[in-house]
């Protein structure tokens, strides 16, 4: 299953490193990554494949949430289908 | 990969603009529970509800976590109890069984303590209606509705007269909670059998064994989208609402399909209603004000609401394979921060609300009136609202709370999604003779329309 992770907040050293090492530990493969500053906010969007992970998406979500708090940013993970259904016919 | 702006739009809708799925409602048929022993029947009702809906809440929670979409309520609607319990009687026992079952499976409301008496009532229906005050004041999660009129059969004025008294009795029976039980009682004209929203949800007799209906939300999202087109004319406004409604509804369709697949229960409908909450930024009234009104209730409110309601339907219809339920903008006063403010400041009157209900769903909803409002006046308000529904072939409803001991200017706190309601003034002129006539207002003509 594919999911989209978003990271929003103030830019600082090590955000990508920290998030990607957490994902690596969980066995989650990063398929695509983009990073930009949108309306003055650091915005990172990742497309990931979580089928290789043994954790449930809800557990991954909690871990990402804790990681986000540590970094002072907001991290979400949502099923790719949510975005597809809202923006594609 | 999906465009980053689209991704951020969705994330913002959920994070900042209160986008959520308002309710996943499981409709359950109880027709196979009918029998002549109320103990056995109510036991069957409990068993059927708890077995069908055993996984409803956990499934809703799983979808919520997996897709990252807040799903606020998980609810159940059942076959009208006046039908299910008519051969056994002892109606309140069924309300208790429903309440117990709802608590067991963890839903926050169960609807269907209902009767359909739009043309006339059977002996059983009458006894059932008399049981409503006790049923609602001695249970926590049971919601009740009574359909007193329809476009095809006219308005049962005997039932209208009775419901005025029932609402008063229900308020009195829950006096210590400021008449809270009345918030769980809706009087309908043209009630729909697949409505997922409370308090009016019931599982109609033409429905299947068990279905999943979903109600979406999103007034905050519509308002935020309109903030970006400040200079647009009405074409732009309608278009913006349509596009937003499309996206909101697609999310509802996704959740409905997924819940139906996981629970092994057919998908019924997505209800396109824009349902507000008392949270700031989740208000239908604020959308109307964003369109250009100083306060909801100002001249132009009905036109703005008509545009909003129609555009939501146009956008939403294409986004879902099956649309149903009430599908329109809700204007419950106590559940909408903008409506509360408008009513408190005097901008919004009961009469203006009535006009607004001509162009949207559902009706005079969650309106607190003074405790000394007479039963006949309440019946008069119900009759007016039912007439609007009957003539315009639409659903209308009345959910009034005559708050014991409260007068105009006071506020009643309900808490949670039900919010708080300022006590609104009602006409001081009497309609007792009109209500006392009884009988039935004949069904209207459907040609020569002007």
Interface residues (C-beta under 8 A of the other chain):
Chain A: X4 X6 X8 X31 X32 X34 X36 X38 X43 X45 X47 X56 X57 X58 X61 X74 X76 X77 X78 X79 X80 X81 X82 X83 X84 X85 X86 X87 X88
Chain B: X1 X2 X3 X4 X5 X6 X7 X8 X9 X10 X11 X15 X62 X65 X66 X67 X68 X69 X247 X250 X251 X253 X254
